[in-house]
Amino acid sequence: MKQGALWPAVLVTALALAGCGSAAGTKPASSASASGGGTLVVWDWKSSDKNAAAYVAKAKADFAARHPGVTVQFVAQPFDQYYTLLGAAIQSGKGPDVMLFNGGGQLRDRANALLPLDQYVTADKDRLAGWDAFAKDGKIYAAPITLQGHPIYYNKTFYQKAGLDPDKPPTTWDELLSHCAAIKKAAGVPCFSQGNKEGYGIQFWMSGMGSGILTPDEYDKWIAGKRDWTSPNVKKIFALWKQVNDEGLNTSGPNSTGMFMDAFIKFEGGKAASMIGLMSDVGGWHEMNPLLGADNLGETIAPVVTSGAVPSLAYDGGVGYGVAKWTKDPALAADLVKSLTSTAALTAYSADAGSIPSDKTVTIAGGGPAAAAITAQIPDGKPALHVALSAKTQEVMGRVSQQLLSGSISVDDAMKQMAAADKAS
């Protein structure tokens, strides 16, 4: 899983300790050395997935060819507890040698515990994309294995039922509302499948729709950290978030619906016409194609809401591996990261899991029209708006987004809370 979602570390200490089990007790620090044997420990939430089996095998084989005496041990931690467990390891200064991170705030908030990788990844800079999501203050702290973004998927079957051209999704906000109304009348389903129980729906909305709302100058300044929370267009992101729900364009109960996986199940089960999703192995085309039919799955980018806006695919480095400061042999651990981002490993992961790999030399085969459209949009894409925010600011945004949907705060109140949170971070 995001996977593009950024998971809050809010579990109590007892749960964190219980969740550690034998995994947290394995190899408190690196026992490996390039001059001998030993073990390098990797923490992630993906390696136990059957779709990652070939990826892990390829990465291990690549590393073993250079370091035959070193054992690589993958420890797949519980996904919903990952950052809590990782936080405990960081606090103690003991834990895995190599760690998987979501790009953006989750990585940047923990950069002090990581080894800068710039000197080790020079040869890979041109081959891989998505580096910005794993950088802080001009230094790289993890190497991307996937790209993650927020395309808008739609079910072409509903377009056909409504007498709409399934190959011409709406390009303006007025067209979107018109299409939604026609589909509702013809098929009886709402426009968007929405899940905001964890506060992730607003992240998808902001990044999926934002390029059609902010002007290019506002967008670039936002990514650069120059965010104006008093801007009418920034306010419009949140106003439309509320308006869509108030007007019944979402599936029912978004604040009580989990993004993973209830909201996706609704879209994939034909309960909504469209959904802002992911371009990764979960919540994206690879998962949707078998359920909806590859030829029935459409993909598009944001409609134009604000005059002068230039819609684009919002994407960043999705997930990537970093090296802990406490590792015994930094160069050796960094070399393992190189194996984890090797072309052979990423080719296997893309083929089996349906991810969009960070490796620009890997060709996506058999992805259908939606994957082809996403691939074509990548060259003109821009970083996702929500990824530019700190993890703490995202947590505040999740809370205020729920309050907006419930009607307990106004959009102006939400903007004040967001401005304060962004400034504090």
N, C-alpha and C positions, 0 to 999 in steps of 0.2 A: 504494500500500500504506500502511498505517497512518499513516497508518494507525495503529492503536493501539499497535503495537509501538514500543519505544524502542531505537534501534540503538546499540551500543557503539562508541566510537571507539578501536579497538585495532589498526588497520592500521599497518604500519610506514611510516616517512617516505617510503621509496622508492616504495611503492605509492601513497601520497597524491599524490606529485609526478607519478607516471605517470598517475594517474587524472585529474589536472587537465586535461591536454591544453590545447587552445585555450580551453576554457571558463574555466579558472582565470586565463588570461591576458587575458581580455576586461575592459576598463574597470576598472582597479584601484580607481578611486574614481569617484564620480558626475561626469559631465560635463554634467549637465542643470541648467537654471535656469529658474525660472518667467518670468523676464524675457527669455529667449531660447530657443534650441533645445537640442541636445545629446541625450544618451541616458541613460535610467535602466535599470540592469541588475537583473534579478530572478533569483535562484537558487531552484530547487525541484527536486522529483523527479517532478512530475506533468505539467508543461506539454507534454511530448513525447508523452503518451498521447493516442490518437485520441479517447478519451472526454472529454478536456479541451479539445479544439479549439474547440468552440463557447463554452465558458467563457472561454478566453483571448481569443477574438475579441470577445466582449461586453465584457469588462473593458477591452480596448484601445480599443474604440470609445467607451466611456463616458469614458475618460481623454482621448482625442484631442479630444473635443468641447469640453473645457475648456482643453486645452493642445496645440493643433494643431502646434506647432513642436517638440515633444519626442518622441523615439523611445523606445519601450519594447522592450527586448531580454530575452527569456526564455532562460535557460540551464538546461536540465534536466540536473542532475548524476546520476551513477550512484547508485542508491538505497542500495546497501550501503556506499558510501564517503562519503555525504553529510556526516555530522557531522565526519568526519576532514578533509575538504576545507574545510568551514566553519570548523573550528578553526584551520586554517592561515591562513585569511584573517583571522580575528579576531586571531590572534597578530601578524600583520604590520600590522594596522590598515588593510588595503586589501582591497577585494572588492566584492560587490554592494551595491546601495543598499537593496534589499528582499529579504527572505529568508523562506522557508517553514520553520515549526517544528511538531513535534509538541507538543501541550499537555503541561504538567507539567514533569518534571525537565529534559528537553532544552532547553526554553525558559528555565526559571529558572536553570539552571547557566550560561547565557550572557547573562543580562539586563544585565550590566555593559557589554556591547558594543552594546546596543540603546538606541534612543531611546524614552523614555516617550511614549505616544500619547494620554494622557488628554485633552489639550486639543483633539485632532483628531477624536476619536471620540464626543464628547458626543451628537451627534444620532443616533448609531447604537446607543446603549446599550440602548434598549428594543426595537429591531427585531431585534437579534442576541442569541443565547444562547451560553453557553459561555465567558464572559469569564474566569471564575476560573482556568481552566487556563493562561491567558496573563498572569497577574498575579503580582507579587512585591512584598512589603512595601507593599501598598496602591496600586501603580502598574501600569498596563496596558502591556505591551510588544509585544503582537501582537493583531490582530483575527481572530476565528475565521471560517473559511469553512464548516466542517463540524462536526457533533457526532459524537463517537465513544464507543461504549460496548460492553458485553459481554453481549448477550442469549444465552440458551441456545436453540439450534436443535435440532429433532428431526425425524426422518423418520417421518411418520405411517404410511407403508406397513408399517414394522416393528411399530407399535402394533397395526395391524389383523391382522397375521399372528399376533401373540401374544394376540389376543382382547381387547385393551385398547381403551378409548375414545380415539381419536386426538385428540379435542378436550378431553381432561382429563389433561394432564400431571401428574406427581407434585407434590404441594404440601408433602410432608414427606420427611425423609431415609429413613424406613422405606419409604414408598411408592416412592421412587426405587430403592432396592435391590430391592424386589419387582418393579418394572417391568423393571429390568435383567435379573433372573434369568429372567423370563418371555420376554423378547425373545431372550435368549441361547439358551434352550431351543427356541424356535419358529423362529428365523431364523439362529441360529449366529453372530451378530455381537456384539461387545462393546458396552458402553454408550457409551463416549466415544472419539472420535478425538482423539488427543493428540500434540502435537509440542513437544518441549522441548530440541531440539538447541541452540538459541540462548539458552535460558533464558527464553523468552517464555511457555511453557505455564503456569508458576506465576503470571505476571501475570494471565493470563486467568482462571485458577482463583480467585485471590484476589478479583478484582473481580466475577467472575460469580457466585461462591458466597458471598462474604463477608457480604452483607446478611442471609443466612439463618443465619449463624453468630454474628456479633457482635450485641449488644443495640444498640438505637438510640443509647443514651448512649455506648457504646464506639465506635460507628461515627462519631458526630459528633466525639468527642474525637480519634479517629485522623486525620480530615481536618484538624482544627485543629492537628495537630502534637503532640498529647498522647498518644503511643502507649505502651502498656504491654505490653512484650514478655514479661512474666511472666504475663499474663492467661491463664487456662485456655481462653478462647474464641479468643484469638489463636493459641495453641498448636494448637487444634483445626483451624484452617485448614490448617496444615502436616501435622498428623497424618492428616487425611482425604485430603490430597493423596497421602500415602504409602500409606494404606490402600487407596484406590481402585486404585492400580497393583498393590499386593501381591496383591489379590484378583482380578486379571485383568479389571478393568472397563475398562481402557484398551486401545487398539490396541497391538500389540507394538512394543517398542523406542522408547519416546517420547524417550529421550535421544539417539537417533541419527536421529530424525525431525524435519525442519524444520517449524516452524509454517507458514511461507510457502514453498512452497504444499503440501508433501506431506501435512500433516495435513488440510488442507481438501480436497485431492483424495480422500483416503480417505473422508471423510464424504460428499462429493458423489458419490462412486462407489459408495455403498452398503456400505461396509466397517465402519460403526459406526452406532449408533442416534441418537447426539446429539453435539453439539459446542458448547463455549463459543466463540462467534465474535465478529464485529464487526458494527457497523451502518453500515459504510462501503461504498465501491465495491469493495473486495476483502475476501473472507472474510465476506460478509454476504448478505442476502436477494437483492440484485440479481444477484449471481453464482450463487446457489444455485437461484433460481426456474427458470431454463431447464433446469437439469440434473436437478433432482428433481421439478419440476412445482410451480408456485406453490401449488396446493391440497394438495400432499403435504408442504409445508414448514411445520412448526409452530414456534412461538416461545414461550418462557416465561421466568420469572425464577427465582431460587434457591428451592429447597425449604427449609422451616423445619428447622433442625438444633437450634438452641438455643431453649428456651422464652422467649418474649418478643421474639424477633427479628422484624423487620418487613421481609420481602423487598421489594426495589425494583430497578429498572433502574439499573445503574451506568453513568453517562456523564459526559462532560466536553466541553469544546471539543476537537475532534479535531485539526485542523491549522489554522494561521493564519499570516498574513504580518506580519512585523515590519520595522522600519526600522533600518538600521545607523547608529551614531553618526557615522561618518565621511562620511555622504552630504553632498554639497555644499549641497543645498537641502532641509532636513528637511520643510518644509511641502509641498513638491512631492512628495517621496517618500511622505509620509503621505497625500496626495491620491490617489496611485496605489493605496495600500492601500484607500482608500474605494471605488475603482472595482473592485478585486478582491473586495470584499464587497458589491457592489451587488446589488439584488434581481434584475436582469436576468441578471447573470453567474451568480449562485447558482442561479437557476431553471434555466438551461441545464446547469449542472454536475450538478444533482440529476437532471434528466431523462436525461442521457446516461450518467452514471457510476453512478447509483443511490446517491449519498450522501444522508445525512440532513443537509440544509443548516442552518447556524446561523441563517438568516433565518426567523423565526417566521411570516412572511407567506406563505412558499412552501408550496404544497400538494403532497404526495407523491401522484402519480397512477400507477395501474397497478402498485402494489407488491405486491399480493396480501395474503393474510391475515397473513403474518409482518410485513410492513412496517406494516400497519394496527395490529397489536398493539404493536409498538415505539412507534409514534407515540402511542398511547393511554397508554403507560407513562411517557412523558417528563415530564409535569407532576409526577408523584410521585417521579421519579428522584433519585438522589443522586450526588455525585462518586465516581469510581472509586477504590478503596482504593490500588491500586498507583501511580496517577498522583500521589498525595500524597507518595510517596517520591522522594528525589533519584535522579538517574540512576546515581550511584555505588552507592547502596543497592540499586537494582534489579539492578545487575550482581552484587553479592554474593548477592542473593536468587536470581538465576539459577543461580549456582554451587552454593549449598547445596541448591537444589531438585533439581539433578541428583544430588547426593550422597545425598539422601534416597531417590530412586528406585533408586539403585544399592545402597543399604544400607550405605554407607561411613560415615555419621554418623547419630546419633540425632536425634530431634526436639528434645530439650533442647539438644543441641549447636548445632543450627540456630538456635534461639532466641537463644542467646548471641551467635552471630555476627551475627545480624540486629540485635540491640540495640546492639552495638558499632558496626556500620556506620551505623545510623540516628543514633546519638549523634555520631559523627564528622562526619556531614554537616550 
